[in-house]
Amino acid sequence: MDLSNLYYLIQILVWRVVRKPRIVDFIYAASKPLRDVVLLFNALRDNTRYELQFNGQVIYLEHVLNDLFDPVNREIYITDDANIEYTYIYLNGESGTNQPYIYLNSETPTNQVYLATSAEQLSQYHFIVNIPATVVDLYGLRAIIDKYKLAGRRYSINVI
């Protein structure tokens, strides 16, 4: 609802017999709570439309984080850490193309392969949010990231 011409609308809708400036002003003043509710509704609608523009995709998440926490320099960026290389050890019956060689204790390997424990693999992050040191509201930053990220995704915040 456009409130710019509400006064004109009140003048037109009031009967011509009772259309006096004091009556029109009284009706306009009585409509103040309605105007306040309409303004709050429009603000809520605009805010909801802005929030619905973003989702868990990296480019949109970067955009909303830069809008809220670094609108001038826009130095917040997200790096992907999902390219974790796992070493798979094949069974004797399986035919793997890139089987690591298991050395004995007495041998000295040239290319040592270290196996990660399950705790080390679980501590890996799916993405890293890099923020400048000027961003001070880390709890607000975490709240926004948790709101837009996909469920089950782990992240780390790196201050650059």
C-alpha positions in Angstrom: 0.0 0.0 0.0 1.4 3.4 -1.0 1.0 5.9 1.8 2.1 8.9 -0.2 -1.4 9.9 -1.4 -3.4 8.7 1.7 -4.5 12.2 2.5 -5.9 12.7 -1.0 -7.6 9.3 -0.7 -9.3 10.3 2.6 -10.5 13.6 1.0 -12.1 11.7 -1.9 -13.8 9.0 0.2 -15.4 11.4 2.8 -18.8 12.6 1.8 -18.9 16.0 0.2 -21.5 17.2 2.8 -19.1 16.5 5.8 -15.8 17.1 3.9 -14.4 19.9 6.0 -10.7 20.4 6.7 -11.1 19.5 10.4 -13.0 16.2 9.7 -10.4 15.2 7.1 -7.5 16.0 9.4 -9.2 14.0 12.2 -9.6 11.0 10.0 -6.0 11.3 8.8 -4.9 11.5 12.4 -7.0 8.5 13.3 -5.4 6.5 10.5 -1.9 6.9 12.1 -1.8 3.4 13.7 -2.8 1.9 10.3 0.0 3.8 8.6 2.5 2.6 11.2 1.4 -1.0 10.7 1.7 -0.7 7.0 5.2 0.8 7.3 6.3 -2.0 9.6 4.8 -4.6 7.2 6.6 -3.1 4.2 9.9 -3.1 6.1 9.4 -6.7 7.1 8.5 -7.6 3.5 11.6 -5.9 2.1 13.8 -7.6 4.8 12.3 -11.0 4.0 12.8 -10.6 0.3 16.4 -9.7 0.9 17.0 -12.8 3.0 15.3 -15.1 0.5 17.8 -14.0 -2.2 20.6 -16.0 -0.5 21.1 -19.7 0.1 24.0 -21.9 0.9 25.9 -21.5 -2.3 29.3 -20.0 -1.8 28.8 -16.9 -3.9 25.6 -15.9 -2.1 27.1 -16.7 1.3 30.1 -14.4 0.5 27.7 -11.7 -0.7 25.6 -11.7 2.4 28.7 -11.8 4.7 30.3 -8.9 2.9 27.1 -6.9 3.0 26.7 -7.3 6.7 30.3 -7.4 8.1 32.5 -5.7 5.5 30.5 -3.5 3.2 33.3 -1.2 2.2 36.3 -3.4 1.4 34.4 -6.7 0.8 37.4 -8.8 1.8 35.5 -11.8 3.2 35.9 -14.8 1.0 35.3 -18.6 1.2 37.8 -21.2 0.3 36.8 -24.8 -0.4 38.5 -27.4 1.7 36.5 -30.4 0.4 39.3 -31.8 -1.7 40.6 -34.1 1.0 42.6 -37.0 -0.4 42.0 -40.2 1.4 44.4 -43.1 1.1 42.5 -46.3 0.4 44.2 -49.6 1.2 42.8 -52.3 -1.0 42.2 -55.9 0.1 44.1 -58.8 -1.6 41.1 -59.6 -3.8 40.5 -56.1 -5.0 42.4 -54.6 -7.9 43.3 -51.0 -7.2 45.1 -48.9 -9.7 47.0 -46.8 -7.2 47.8 -49.2 -4.4 50.3 -47.8 -1.8 53.1 -50.1 -0.9 53.3 -51.2 2.7 56.9 -51.1 3.9 58.4 -53.2 6.7 60.1 -51.5 9.7 63.5 -52.5 8.4 63.0 -50.8 5.0 63.3 -47.1 4.4 60.6 -45.9 2.1 61.2 -43.2 -0.5 57.6 -42.0 -0.5 56.1 -42.3 2.9 52.3 -42.6 3.1 50.7 -41.6 6.4 47.3 -42.8 7.2 44.9 -40.5 8.9 43.0 -41.7 11.9 39.2 -41.4 11.9 39.4 -38.5 14.4 41.7 -36.6 12.0 39.3 -37.2 9.1 36.3 -36.0 11.1 38.1 -32.8 12.1 38.4 -31.7 8.5 36.2 -28.8 7.4 34.1 -28.6 4.2 34.9 -24.9 3.8 36.9 -22.1 5.4 35.6 -18.5 5.8 38.4 -16.0 5.6 37.7 -12.7 7.3 39.8 -9.6 7.8 40.9 -8.7 11.3 38.6 -5.7 11.3 35.5 -7.9 11.7 34.9 -8.0 15.4 31.4 -9.7 15.7 32.4 -13.4 15.4 29.2 -14.6 17.1 27.1 -12.7 14.6 29.2 -14.0 11.8 28.7 -17.6 13.0 25.0 -17.0 13.4 24.7 -15.8 9.7 26.8 -18.7 8.4 24.8 -21.2 10.4 21.6 -19.7 9.0 22.6 -20.1 5.4 25.0 -23.1 5.2 23.7 -26.5 4.3 23.0 -29.0 7.1 25.9 -31.2 8.0 28.6 -28.9 6.5 31.5 -28.0 8.8 33.4 -24.8 8.5 36.2 -22.9 10.1 36.8 -19.2 10.4 40.2 -18.0 9.5 41.2 -14.4 10.4 43.6 -12.9 7.8 
